[in-house]
Amino acid sequence: MSGMHVIQMGDRGRLVVPAEVRARVGLAEGTPLVLLESPAGLVLMTRDQLKARVRDELSGLDLVDQLLADRRRAAAAEDAA
């Protein structure tokens, strides 16, 4: 499996995903894709791939504790005013 494929922008902004990539990742006509624009560049992925990426990036974080701490700080600041 190669991680890089050179493709060209076609008419009306169309991109063609190489057949071997479509077959390997199970893309069919009409499959929704997400184009993620980041400071590092563009990333094209399926919705499931994006969900997995977000889960990986958030794993190990305790978002509930962070939210509660933020709310407590805001309440303390409000009480002090």
GUZAKOL-868958 format. One record per residue: residue in one letter; z, y, x of N, C-alpha, C, O in turn. Coordinates in steps of 0.02 Angstrom, whole numbers, plus 50000, padded with zeros to 5 digits. Example, Ala and Ser with C-alpha at 12.3 -4.5 7.8 and 13.67 -1.06 7.14 Angstrom:
<nodes>
A503904971650660503904977550615503904983550660504234983450712S503544988850642503574994750684503945000250645504025005750670
</nodes>
This chain:
<nodes>
M500004994150042500005000050000500005006250044500445007050086S499525010450035499485016750072499825022150030499735022449970G500195026450062500545031750026500155038050018500395042749987M499565038350046499175044550043498465043050023498155038350049H498205047049977497505046449955497215053449952497515058049924V496635054349980496295060749979495845060949918495405056749910I495965065849874495555066649815495325073849811495605078249845Q494815075149771494555081849765494605084249692494545080349645M494725090649685494735093749619494025093649591493555095849625G493955091149531493305090849499493195096749453493565101649453D492665096249414492505101549366493075102249316493395097349297R493195108349295493725109949247494415107749269494855106549228G494525107249335495185105749362495385098449358495975096849364R494915094049348495075086949340495185083549407494865085049457L495665078949407495815074849465495695067549446495845065449390V495435063649493495325056549481495825052649524495815053249585V496245048649491496705044349527496325038049547496015034949504P496335036249611495955030449633496125024149593496705023049574A495625019949582495695013949540496245009349565496625006649525E496305008449632496815003849658497515006549644497975002649633V497595013149643498245016149627498395015249553498955013349534R497905016549511497995015649439498195008549423498645007349382A497865003749455498014996649442498724994949467499094991449433R498894997349526499534995549556500124998349516500634994949509V500065004349490500625007349454500555006849378500995009249341G500035003749355499955002449284499745008449242499965009149185L499335012849270499095018549233498495016649191498035013449215A498505018749128497945017649083497725024449056498075029349063E497135024549026496895030748996497415033348947497655029548904G497575039648952498055042748906498785042448930499225045148896T498905039248987499585039049013499815046149030499485049549069P500385048449002500625055249019500865055349091501235050949113L500675060549127500895061549196501225068349201501085072849161V501675069049249502035075349261501815078049328501845074449379L501605084249329501435087649392502015092049410502145097049376L502365090349463502955093949484502775098549541502525096449593E502895104949531502755109949583503415111549617503895113649585S503435110549683504045111849720503865115949782503275116749798P504365118649816504215122449877503855118349930503495121049971A503955111649928503635107249977502915105449958502545102949999G502715106849895502045105149874502035102349804502505103149766L501485098949787501395096049720501535088549722501375085149771V501845086049668501985078949662501755076849592501945079949542L501355071549589501115068949526501455062249513501435057749555M501785061549455502145055449441502155054149365502015058549325T502325047949349502395046249278503085048749255503505050549296R503185048749190503835050849163504385046249187504935048549203D504255039749188504755034949212504925036149285505515035749304Q504425037749326504555039149396504975045449403505425045849445L504835050549361505225056649364505955055349342506415057849374K506045051449289506725049749267507115046249323507695047849335A506785041449356507115037849410507285042549468507825041949498R506845047149483506975051949537507575056349520507995057549563V507605058849459508165063049438508815059049440509325061549464R508795052849416509405048649418509635047649489510235047949503D509165046349535509345045349605509665051649635510155051249672E509375057449618509635063649646510315065449617510715068849650L510455063149556511095064749525511625059349535512205060349519S511425053649562511915048249572512455050449621512315053749671G513055048549605513615050449648513915057149631514455058749655L513585061149590513855067549570514275066649507514085062949462D514835070049505515245069849445515145076449407515525081249416L514635076549366514445082649332514965084849281515045090849269V515325080149250515835081949202516405085649236516625090849211D516635083149293517175086649330516945093449352517335098249350Q516325094149374516065100649395516045105549337516245111349344L515825103149279515795107349219516505109549198516615115349183L516965104849198517655106549180517955111649228518295116249207A517835110749292518095115549341517795122449330518145127549335D517145122749315516825129149302517125132449240517265138449240R517245128549188517535131249126518245133749138518445138949111R518625130049178519315132149193519325138649232519735143149219R518865139249281518825145549319518635151349274518925156849280A518155150249229517945155549183518525157549137518625163449123A518895152649112519465154049068520015157849105520315162449077A520145155849167520655159349207520455166549220520865171049217A519815167649234519575174449246519615178549183519775184549186E519485175549127519525178949062520245180749046520395186149021D520705176149061521425177349048521695182949093522135186749072A521435183449154521675188349202521425195349184521715200249206A520895195649146520605202349129520955205849074520755211349056
</nodes>
